Amino acid sequence: MLKGLGQLGDMAGMMKKAQEMQTKMAEMQEALETMIVVGESGAGLVKATATAKGELTALDIDPSIFNGDDKEVVEDLILAAIKDAQQKATAKSAEEMGKLTEGLGLPPGMNLPF
């Protein structure tokens, strides 16, 4: 007669876990804004600093690369450093998301948020 109540308890537990996950996701999103990654190119001559969310925050260029004839090389180094920072930001974000979803029993490679 009360057989179905067990399923209601399971549903309540699932809802509680979903709320906890939502809270943890919000906390992680805030944390990603303060995590810093540094992309480099030209053996460190150009460094791009970004948050783990991918927002570029700083660019450091060694003055030794400024030669009027090398304008295109400098531009390429800057782009390469920015791309490196963006890739590191994406990797850091995925790493942090993996830590968060590790205990949920989700299939490997499932990306959240959906």
MOGIMO-V994571 format. One record per residue. N is the residue number from 1. OMEGA is omega in whole degrees, 0 to 359 (* if undefined). D_FIRST is the distance of its C-alpha to the first C-alpha in whole Angstrom. Layout:
# MOGIMO-V994571
n=N omega=OMEGA d_first=D_FIRST
n=N omega=OMEGA d_first=D_FIRST
This chain:
# MOGIMO-V994571
n=1 omega=180 d_first=0
n=2 omega=184 d_first=4
n=3 omega=184 d_first=6
n=4 omega=182 d_first=8
n=5 omega=177 d_first=9
n=6 omega=178 d_first=11
n=7 omega=177 d_first=13
n=8 omega=177 d_first=14
n=9 omega=177 d_first=15
n=10 omega=180 d_first=17
n=11 omega=179 d_first=18
n=12 omega=177 d_first=20
n=13 omega=178 d_first=22
n=14 omega=179 d_first=23
n=15 omega=178 d_first=24
n=16 omega=178 d_first=26
n=17 omega=179 d_first=28
n=18 omega=178 d_first=29
n=19 omega=178 d_first=30
n=20 omega=179 d_first=32
n=21 omega=179 d_first=33
n=22 omega=178 d_first=35
n=23 omega=179 d_first=36
n=24 omega=178 d_first=38
n=25 omega=180 d_first=39
n=26 omega=178 d_first=41
n=27 omega=180 d_first=42
n=28 omega=179 d_first=44
n=29 omega=177 d_first=45
n=30 omega=180 d_first=47
n=31 omega=180 d_first=48
n=32 omega=179 d_first=49
n=33 omega=181 d_first=52
n=34 omega=177 d_first=53
n=35 omega=185 d_first=54
n=36 omega=172 d_first=57
n=37 omega=180 d_first=58
n=38 omega=175 d_first=62
n=39 omega=183 d_first=63
n=40 omega=171 d_first=66
n=41 omega=180 d_first=69
n=42 omega=181 d_first=73
n=43 omega=177 d_first=72
n=44 omega=179 d_first=71
n=45 omega=176 d_first=74
n=46 omega=180 d_first=71
n=47 omega=176 d_first=68
n=48 omega=180 d_first=65
n=49 omega=181 d_first=63
n=50 omega=171 d_first=59
n=51 omega=178 d_first=56
n=52 omega=174 d_first=53
n=53 omega=176 d_first=52
n=54 omega=179 d_first=55
n=55 omega=179 d_first=57
n=56 omega=183 d_first=61
n=57 omega=181 d_first=62
n=58 omega=177 d_first=65
n=59 omega=180 d_first=68
n=60 omega=182 d_first=71
n=61 omega=177 d_first=74
n=62 omega=184 d_first=76
n=63 omega=182 d_first=80
n=64 omega=182 d_first=81
n=65 omega=181 d_first=80
n=66 omega=175 d_first=82
n=67 omega=185 d_first=84
n=68 omega=182 d_first=85
n=69 omega=186 d_first=86
n=70 omega=183 d_first=82
n=71 omega=182 d_first=80
n=72 omega=178 d_first=78
n=73 omega=179 d_first=77
n=74 omega=179 d_first=76
n=75 omega=178 d_first=74
n=76 omega=179 d_first=72
n=77 omega=179 d_first=72
n=78 omega=179 d_first=70
n=79 omega=180 d_first=68
n=80 omega=179 d_first=67
n=81 omega=179 d_first=66
n=82 omega=178 d_first=64
n=83 omega=178 d_first=62
n=84 omega=179 d_first=62
n=85 omega=180 d_first=60
n=86 omega=178 d_first=58
n=87 omega=179 d_first=57
n=88 omega=178 d_first=56
n=89 omega=179 d_first=54
n=90 omega=179 d_first=52
n=91 omega=180 d_first=51
n=92 omega=178 d_first=51
n=93 omega=179 d_first=48
n=94 omega=179 d_first=46
n=95 omega=180 d_first=47
n=96 omega=178 d_first=45
n=97 omega=178 d_first=42
n=98 omega=178 d_first=42
n=99 omega=183 d_first=42
n=100 omega=185 d_first=39
n=101 omega=184 d_first=37
n=102 omega=185 d_first=37
n=103 omega=183 d_first=34
n=104 omega=181 d_first=32
n=105 omega=178 d_first=32
n=106 omega=178 d_first=33
n=107 omega=179 d_first=36
n=108 omega=178 d_first=39
n=109 omega=179 d_first=41
n=110 omega=184 d_first=39
n=111 omega=174 d_first=40
n=112 omega=351 d_first=39
n=113 omega=187 d_first=39
n=114 omega=* d_first=38
